[in-house]
Amino acid sequence: MVSRVLVPMDGSEMSERALEYALEVYPDAEVTVLHVVGEPSPLWAEATSLALADDLEAAAEEHAQSVFDRAREIADAADGNAQFDTDVQLGHPVRAILDRADDYGTVVIGSHGGDLVDFLYIGNVARKIVNRSPVPVVVVR
């Protein structure tokens, strides 16, 4: 029986479906919603704004808040008693997810993000997690 589940969420519909799945299939497990904020780089538009922040960790927490708010809405709709923890990591999504995966019984991840860029990027992330995870991975579509 899985007692701890890691659900990486990026704000996409597929990541929301992953959380819904995790809450339904593992109702008694400790669920952690992980949001990874990319390190500032010219290639990552959303993370570039973080480079201007005085407190990078506080800016990352603020950035993740909308994802966590949506996760709470999903948990409330699934079951009023659903509980989960949240975690924000800075860095590359694959590395951040894999660094945490060992502490969980499974990872439940969305298959890809919403648009073509997300599909190419996040789909690539899901594939790498499946190939490299030290624990079982459930990919939700």
N, C-alpha and C positions, 0 to 999 in steps of 0.2 A: 504494500500500500504506500502510495506517495504521500509524504507528510509536508513537503515543502516544494512550492512551484515558483519558478521565475518566469515572469511575463514581461519581455521588453516591449515598450510602447513608444511609438514615434508620432502618435496623433492621427495615423491613417485609419481608414475603415477596417483594414485587415488586422491591424494591431488591436482595435476594439473588439473585433470578432474573437481574437485570441484570448482576450481577457474574459469575454462571455463564456467561451468554451472552458477555460480553466476553472471558472467559478461553478459551472454546471457539473463538470466531470470530477472535479476534486473539491467537493463542498466542505470537507473537513480539513483541508490542507491549509497551511500558512502560505499565502500568496504574496509575493513581492512584485510590485510594478516597478520596472527599471526604465528610466528615461536617460538616454545617452545624448549629451550635448557635445557636438564636435569641438575640438580645440580650434581656436581661431586660425583661419587659413584663408587665403584669397580664393580658394576653390569652394569653400562652404559659406554661402551667403549668410545663412542664419547665424553661424558662429562668428562671422566677421564682426558683427555688432558687439559681441562679447569682448572683443579685443579692446574696445574703447571703455569698458567698464572698469571702475576703480577696484571693485571686489568681484573677481571672476566667479568665485563660488556662489556668491549671493545672486549674481546675474544669471547663472545657470539654474539656480533654484527658482528664480522668478520665471525664467523661460519654460521650465517644466511644469509650472503650476497649472496651466490650462490643460495639459495632458492628464495630470493627477485629478483635476476637477472632473474631467470627463470620465475617468476611471471610477470615481466615487459615484457618479450618476449611473454608470453601468452596474456597479455593485449593488446600489440601492434598488435598481429595477430587477435584478436577478434574484435578490433575496435580502430582505431588510437586515438580516444578521451577518451578511457577508463582510468579512474583515480582510484588509490587506495592508501591507506596509508599502512605503514608497522609497525609492532610492534614485538619486541623480548622480551620474558619473560624467566626468569630462574625458574626452578622448575619442578614439575610433570605436564605432559601435561593435564590431566583431571582437576586438580585444576586450572591451569592457564587459560584454556579455560572457565571453569565455572565462574571464577572470573570476566572475561570480558563479558560474554554472556549477562548479564542484560542490558548492554549499547547498545544492538543491537536488531533489529527486528527479526532476524533469524540467525542461524549458519548453514553454508553449509560446510560439512565435507566429506572427502573421506572415503569410507567404510573400507579400510585397506591399508597397505603398500604393497611393492612389493614381498618380499620373505616370507618364512614360519614364520620366527621370527617376521617380521613386521606384517604379517597377525595376528598372535596370540596377539601381543602387541597392534598394532594400531587398529585392529578390536575390541579389548577389550576397547580401548579408545573411539572409535565411539559409542559402545554400552552404555558405561557409560554416555557419553554426551547426548545421546538420553534419557536415563532414568532419568537424573538429571537436565537437562537444564531448566532454568526458561522461555525460549523462544522456539518457534518452531525450529526444527532441520531438515535439509534436508540432507540425506545421499546419496552420489553419488557413483555409481559403474562404 
